[in-house]
Amino acid sequence: MLSKRVISCLDVRDGLLAKSIKFVDTKDIGDPVARASKYYQDGLDELVFYDITASSDHRAIMLDVVSRVAEQIFIPFSVGGGLRSVEDCAKVLLAGAEKVNLNSAAVTNPGLIADVSQAFGAQAMVLSMDVMRVTPSAEIPSGYEIVINGGRKLMGLDAIEWAKIGEGLGAGEIVVNSIDSDGTKDGYDIQLTRKIAESVRVPVIASGGGGTPEHLYEVLTAGRADAALIASMLHYDEYTLGEIKSYLSQRGIPVRSVGIDK
Amino acid sequence: MITIIDYKAGNLTSVKRALDHLGIESRITADPEKVRHAERILFPGVGHAGAAMRVLQERGLDEALWDAYAGGVPILGICVGAQVILSHSDEGDTQCLDLLPGDCQRFRLDDLRLRVPHMGWNTLEVVRPHFILKDVNPGDQFYFVHSYYPQPEYADDIYATTNYERDFPAAIGHANLFAIQFHAEKSGMIGLKLLENFVDWIP
C-alpha cells in the first residue's frame, strides 16, 4: 500500500539554516547538510530546501549545499526559492535535487511550469502555492486566493483554479501552503487542502500549521493530502520522526516504517 | 566497475552519487563499445519510453545492450530502464529493446481517488527469491514515481510485486538481467543495499 509521506522543509539563507535551530549537539548549529543528514537517518521520507537568499551573488553557495546534501541523503530531495528559468532549475537538478519547487515565478509566468515539465518531466516539477483566506467573491469563488512574495501580494487568482491550471500545464505535485495557518502550529487548513486535493489528480502536499502528530493525521485523512510538510515541530526537537510516524501508524495511516522503534 | 548508460533519460548523477557513497567504482558513458564490453551495466532513467528508445537507437546503445545481454553481462534496469527492456510499451506505442518478452502498460486508475502518477513509498512483495532482493524484509518500502508498469509475458520473470490499484510487477528479470520499477538510489538504506547486492550478484 502506498504510504503517506512526511516531508520536511529547511529554509536556507546564504547556505545556512535561516531559523535558529536548537541542537543537542552544538557543532551542528546552522549547517543544513548536517540537519538533512540527521533527518535522513531518522526516517524522513522526503526533503525540501527552500532558498531564501536575498542576494543573487550567493546562489552558488546554495548549489554547493545542494550537492553536499545529495552526496549524503538517498531519499527524494527538492529545491525551491529563487528559481526563475529552466536554466535555474537545470542547475539545482544537476547539483543533485530530484525536483524543483516553483512558486511566485510560476504565478507571474505560468509558461515556466510547462517548460520545466517538458524539460525534466512532470515528476520533477512541483508547484508550490501560497494561499490566503479571503471573502468569497465572483473573482475568488472558493474564498482562497493566491498570494506571492511571501504573502505580501494578492494576485486576484482563485487557488482552486490555479491548482487546476498548474496541473494542466504539467505540474507533477502541488504543495498547498496556507499563509493563515503558517507558523501558528494550530493545524493545517483542512478545508483548503481538501478542496485542492479533490480538484486535481496529482499528489497534494499540505503545508503550514503542523504542530502536533494529530495535525498530520487530520490533514492526511479529512484533508485528503498525500503528504504533510513539517518544519518547526521537527527543527525545534519538539517531536522526533519516530514519534510522528508511530502516532500515524497507530491511527491506521500507512507510513514508511524507517525510524519507528519496533 | 559499473557502467552507467547515458541516454539523456533524467538524472544519471543520482545513481552515480549513490554508487560513490557505497565506494563502488562507476563511469557514465554513451559509448556503445564501452557498454558492449562492460563488466556490469546500470541502466537507469526517468521520462518517456518513446524518447528513451529514440536516443538509445541514435547512439547505437540498443544493439550494444543486446550484445551485452547475450554475452552474459549483469544488467540492472531502473524505472524507465525496467520498462524499455520489454518488447513494447504502451507509452507512445513504442517498440522497445525486447530483452525480456512483455509489455509496459498504463495504470487504468478508474478509481478517481487514486493519484497519477503512482508516487511515493510503497512495499514490495517478493514472489520469487533473487540474490539482489535477499535483504528485503516484509514492510520495507521503496520510492516509486511512474504512470506505466512492466508486465512480463512469463510469470517466472516476475520477482516482486507492489500494490497500487492492482498488484503490478515491481522487480522483474531473466538470467543476467534484473530490473526494478522503483528508484533504489532514492530508497534510503534498503535501496542502497539492493545496489550493493547487484555488485555482488553472479547470475
Interface residues (C-beta under 8 A of the other chain):
Chain A: M1 L2 S3 K4 R5 Y40 D45 A70 E71 Q72 F74 I75 P76 L93 L94 G96 E98 F120 G121 A122 Q123 A124 G172 E173 R201 V202 P203 D226 A227 R256 S257 V258
Chain B: G10 N11 T13 S14 R17 A18 D20 H21 V46 G47 H48 L112 R115 V116 P117 H118 M119 G120 W121 N122 T123 G139 Q141 Y143 V145 N163 Y164 E185 K186 S187 G188 M189 I190 G191 L192
